[in-house]
């Protein structure tokens, strides 16, 4: 299995061992996209050592619009825990989960042009993925919120990347590098 990764200007190929003895070859011969002068104002100093994550990436500070979008996303994300708390006053955790999934399906149904056909042979994998990544976590949150406050549940969910780094450090027996995600 070959996995393509990108790393700076220096091309290299490395072989790493993955779980269960499988070997993965990382092809790092392609360079990361860099900030382009057209993306920023002429007066800004463009640092070519920074990788660009998207075409709209900017080296400038957040604008009022950016902070507003971040606030809207935070309100939407954080309010789900509040609404779970309110829903648990009247409904069982399974009903709250079903309502959350139903609202998600209804929202996605509004975007018909974004749908792509799925091969019939992939339906089982998608069902497994939906169960493991969606149904189980969305069921566990309301179950847990019967005994903890919604703000605590939100903070625990927000700390998930920290827990992921801690567990990976423990399981892999090494600290992550400073620029690990960029390699």
N, C-alpha and C positions, 0 to 999 in steps of 0.2 A: 504494500500500500504506500503510495507516494503522496506526501502532503507538501504542498507548495507554501513556503513561508518567504518573507522578504526581510532583508537586513541591510541597511545602509548602502555604502558604495562598494564594500568588500564582498565579492562573491565567494561562497564556500558551500560545500556539501558536507553534511554530517549525518551520522547514523546513530539513532538513539534506541534504547530498548523500552518498549511499552509494557503494559500489564500482560500477563499470560504468555510472556516470551515472544510476542510479536515484535517485529522490527519495522520502524518507520524511517524512511529516508526523507530528510528535509532539504528541499531545493531552495537555497537562499540566493540564487544568482540574480534575481530581479531586484532592482532598487525600489525603495519606498518612494511614493510620490512626495514631492517637496512643495513648499509654499511657493506660489507663483507671484510675481510682482503685480500681475493684473488683479489678484485677489485683495490687495490692500492698497491704501492710498499711497501716492508717490512720496509723501513725507515720512512714511513709516520705514523703519529699518527692518528689512526682511532677513530673518535668520534662516539660512538654507539647511541648517542641521535639524530643524523641527519637521517631523513627518506630518503630512496632511492626512486627515481622516476622511474628508469629503470635499467636494468641489466648493462648498460654501464655507470652508474653514477659514477663520480669520485670526490674526495675531493680536487684534485689538481687544480692549476690555469689553465686557458685556455692555450692551446698550440698554435703554429702558425697555425696549421691546423684548430683548432677550430675557431680562429679569421677569417681565410679565409672563412670557411663555413658560419659564421655569416655575413661577408661582402657580400658574394654571395647572400644570402637570402635577405639582406637589399637592395641590388641593384635590385633584381628581384621585390621585393615588392614595393619599392619606384619608380621604373621606370614605373609602371602601371599608376601612376598619370601623369608622363611626357608624356607617350604615349596617355593618354586621352586628355591632353592639345593639343597635335599635331593633334589628330583625330578630335577634335572639330573645328579646323580651316577649315576642308573640309566637315565634316559630321554632321548630327543632333545627339543629345544625344542618341536617340533610336538606331541609327545605330552603334554608339560607343559601346553601351551596347550589342547589338547583336554580334558585332565583338569579344568582350571580352568573351562572353559565348561560341561563336563558337570556339575560340582558346582554351578555357578550355576543351571543349568536344573533340577537335582534340588531345589535349595532353593526356587526359585520355584514348582515344581510343588506344593509343600506349601500354597501360598496360592491355592487354587482360586477363592475368592470375589473375589479382586482382578482376575481376568481379565475383559477386555471383548472383544467380537467386533471383528475388524478386517476392513474391507471388502477384497475381493479386489483392487481396483485399487491399494490401498496396499501390497500385499505386496512389490512390487519396491523401493519406497522404504525399507521396513523392512529388506529384505535389504541394500540399499546402506548404510544407516545402521549395521546390525549389523556389516558388513564394515569400514567406515571407523572407527567408534567403538569396536568391541569386538575383532574378530578381528585386525586389524593391530596395535593396541597390545599385546594380550595375547600376540601372537607375538613382537613385538620385545623385550619384557622378558626372556623366557627366553634369546633369542638373545644379548642384551647381557650377561646375567648369566653367560655362559660365560667372560667375560673380566674382569668386575668383581665385587666383593663384594656380597652382598645388602644390606648396610647402605648402601652407596653408591647402589645402585639405588633404595632406599627414600627416601634423602635427595633424590636427583634428582627422583623423582616428587613428593615433598612440596614441592619448590621450584617446581613447575610454575606456580603463580599468579605467582610473581616473574618467571619467564621470559615469561609471557604479557604482563605489564605492560611489561617491557623491550622485547619485540618490537613491541607495539602502539605504544609511544612512538616507536620507531625508524620504523615503517612509516607512522604518522599524522603524524609530525614535530611532535608536541606532547606536553607532559607531561599526565598525567591530573590532573583536579581533585581537591581534598581529599575532596569528597563525591560524586564521580562516580557510584558505584553507586547512590546514593539519588535521583538525578534521574530 
